[in-house]
Amino acid sequence: MIENVPGIVQREVPLVGGVDEVSPVTRLKPEDYLTMENWRLTKDGARIEKRAGLSEEVTNFGEDVYGYSTYYDADSVFCELAILESRIMRKVTGGSWAAIHTFSAIIAHPSSVLEIHGKQFIINEVDSRFIHIDKADYQIGITAPATLPTLTASSGGAFEVGTYRYAVTYARSGNFGNESNPIKSYVAAAAITGAGLDDLTAGGSYSGSGNITIRVQIDATGTPDTVKISYDGGTTWHTTGVPIPATLTISFSYGATGTFGATTGHTLNDYWDIACSACSITATANQKVTLTSIPVSSDAQVNQRKIYRTTADGATFYWLATISDNTTTTYVDNLEDGALGSEASEDRDVLPNGKFAAWWDNRLWVSGTNIAYYSAIDEPEAFDTDSRYVLVRKGEKGDEITGMVDYKDALYVFKRNSITVIQKRADGGYGADLFNSDFGCIAPYSIVEVNNLLMFLTYRGWEVYNGLDTYEMSFSIKLDTTLSLIDHTKLDLISSVHVKERNEVWLSIPDRTGGNAACTPVYNYLNNKFYVFKFYKIPSCLIACRNSSKALVNKMGTRDGYLCLCESGTQDGTTNISATARKGWHNLAKTSDIRRMDLEYEVPAAKAITVNFYYDFDKDVQRTDTVTGETLSATNIDIRRPHQDHIELGGRGKYLSIEFKSTDNPGGAVKINEMILYHKPRAIKGKKYGD
C-alpha cells in the first residue's frame, strides 16, 4: 500500500463543503470550493453530485412566463395556469393550452396565483383576474352600473305620497355569488361653453334627490384663476370668487367634485355644465312606479340585477326585487314600504390595483402605495377603498411596499428599508407596527417561507428572518461576489422557490452587471452550505406546485416562453449540463512531491468525469485525467455502483487545487464520493506568484 511508503502523507480531501467567495483561497476549509457550478451536495451531505436537469413541458409560449399554478376544477379535472407577460393561458387535462384572458397592459415581473375558496386569483397592478368555479375568468369584483333606469308613476298601486329613490346593482348568483355597488345617481361629464382651456373633469357621487345642473364659470383670471358655482344651471350663484386650489379639486355640494388640470390659463366667462341625475320620482297616493331602461351589464359573470328602493321621503335603500337574468329591462314596483327587504350594501368596490397580495385573517389583502386594502371577511371580491385599509407609512421617507406575506398569524408588509407588521386589535380592527427599520426586502419575489422562517434579499444580502430578527447578518457572506453583481435596476425579476425534496432554497438572479451570466444561488439548509446553478435558459419565475398525481414538484418559467419541470432527467431539455466544481487551494504545509490521488466516484457506463489538477496558483492545468464508468449487471446494482480509480500525479507544489468537470449527458447519476491524496513533503520551493 502506498500509505506504507516512508515519508508519504495520506490526506482525505473532504467533499462536504460549499462555495466560499470571500475567504483567502489559501485559508479555505479543505472541503470548501472556489466554484461549485451545477454540482450539489448529496442528501447525506457527505458527497457531491451533478444536479438534475429540466424537462421541457412547453416550448412555444413565445414570451416571458411569469407565473404558473395547478388546480382541480369543479369537475375534479386537473388544470394548469400559466401567467405570461400579456395573457393568461390554461390547459385542461387532455387538452391544449389556450388563452383565457389578455391583460390590458404588459406585466413585467412574476405573478403568484392565490387559491381562495376554490377560485384562482391572479393579482397584479395592471389587470387582476380570477378563475371562478364555473371555469370562466372574471374581473375581481363587479363594476357598478353606469346608467340609471327611467321611472314613471301611474295609478293603481299602493304607494304613499312622497319621493322615492331607486338603486340598481349587478350581481352573480350561486354559492360564490357577488354584487356590485349600487348606482343611485349619475354625474355626467363636464361640458364646456367657450373656446378656452377645457380641463375640468367631473367626479364624485351625487347624493341629491332630484336632477340638477352644476355650472362652474371662470369669474376672474390670475394666479390662480377663480370660479363661481351655481346649482341651478346659472340662474342663481351659490358662491363666487373661489380660487382653483393647488390640489386642483373642488368639492361641490351633494357629493359631486370637479378636478381642473391647471390653476391658471383659463378664459374669463368660460363655463362648464355638470348634469347630476338622481333615480327618484314623486308619487301620489295609490300609485305604482314602472322602471324601464334598467341597465344591462357587459360582464359575463353578471346573471342578475338587484333593485333597491327607499321608503317615502326616506334616504336608506332597501332590497325591492331581484331580476334573475341580464336581459330584462323593465320592472313594475307596487310594493308597500313595510314589505321592503334588507339594506343595500355600498362597500363592494372592484379590487383596487395592487402589485402584491395575500390571504390573511380570512380577507384578501392588496398593496397600494403605502397602503394595504383588505376585503370583507370571506368575501375576496368585496372591497371598500374608503374605509377598509391600513396605512403603512412608517419607515424610511420615500420608501415603497415591496411585498406582503401571511406569516405567524400576522401580515408582514415589506419595504426596501423596513418591515411593518399588521395585527388584529382587541376591538376587531387592525394596527400596523414597525418591527424593523434598518433593513427590508429589495427583491419582492425573493420572499419565501422555509421551515417556519422567511428568506429574502436585502441590501445586506440573502437574509433568514424569524419575524423579529435576522438569523445572523453574516449568513450569506460567502456568496458576496455573486450577490454584489446583481443588477439593481431589475430586482423585480428575481424569484425564489423552496425545493423540499432536496432541502434546498433556490434564488434565481436572471440579471447581473458587468456582462455576468444569470445564475441561481442555492442554499442547502440541512448542511448550511451554498452552491450555484446555471441553466441553459434565463429563468423568469420559479414555482412550487402539485402535479396531476398530487405530488409536490417545482417548475421554471423562462424569458423565451418555455415551461420546464425541475429535477427531471440528466439534461436541460436536449442541452447537456456543464458542471464544474473546483476545490480551494489545499495547503500541504510544505512543498511536496504530489504522488497520487485515489478516487471513489459514480458514473454510468461509457461516461466520464474529467479531473484537473492545479499547483501553486498557476492558472493552467498541470495534470488532467478522465475517470470512466463501467457496465454493471442489474442484480444488486445499488450496493455495487461506486467505482474506484487512482490518478498518478507526479507534480510538485505546496498548494493543490482539484477540479471536477462533467459536460456530457451521463444518462444517470454522477457523484464524487471520496478523495484521498498522497504526497511526500520536501524542501521549500521558494517564491511563487499566481498568474
Secondary structure, 3 states (H helix, E strand, C coil): CHHHCCCCEEEECCCCCCECCCCCHHHCCCCCEEEEECEEECCCCCCEEECCCEEEEECCCCCCEEEEEEEECCCCCEEEEEEECCEEEEEECCCCCEEEEECCCCCCCCCCEEEECCEEEECCCCCCEEECCCCCEEECCCCCCCCCCEEEEEECCCCCCEEEEEEEEEEECCCCCEECCCECEEECCCEEECCCCCCCEEEECCCCCCCEEEEEEEEECCCCCEEEEECCCCCCCCEEEEECCCCCEEECHHHEEEECCCCCCCCCCCEEEEEEEECEEEECCCEEEEEECCCCCCCCCCCEEEEEECCCCCCCCEEEEEECCCCCCCEEECCCHHHCCCECCCCCECCCCCCCEEEECCEEEEECCCEEEEEECCEEEEECCCCCEEECCCCCCCCCEEEEEEECCEEEEEECCCEEEEEECCCCCEEEEEEECCCCCCCHHHCEEECCEEEEEECCEEEEECCCCECCCCCCHHHHHHHHCECCCCHHHCEEEEEHHHCEEEEEECCECCCCCCEEEEEECCCCEEEEECCCCCEEEEEEEECCCCCEEEEEEECCCCEEEECCCCEECCEECCEEEEECCEEEEEEEEEEEEEEEEECCCCCEEEEEEEECCCCCCCEEEEEECCCCCCCCHHHHCCEEEEEEEEEEEEEEEEEEEECCCCCCCCEEEEEEEEEEECCCCCCCCCC
